[in-house]
Amino acid sequence: MIENNLKRLNLQEEWLISQLQQKGIQSISEVFYAEVQKDGSLYIDKKKDNMTH
């Protein structure tokens, strides 16, 4: 989590955690990448621990 980016967007860590929980994500460690989109929505790419090649 990049706290400076949250501050720049005037968002709190609690907001991020709440958004993740609404998507069924219980821990930030489950997230590979997350980004606030221009429309204010949150894009989330979860880690895929069971990757096969």
Secondary structure, 3 states (H helix, E strand, C coil): CCHHHHHHCCCCHHHHHHHHHHCCCCCHHHEEEEEECCCCCEEEEECCCCCCC
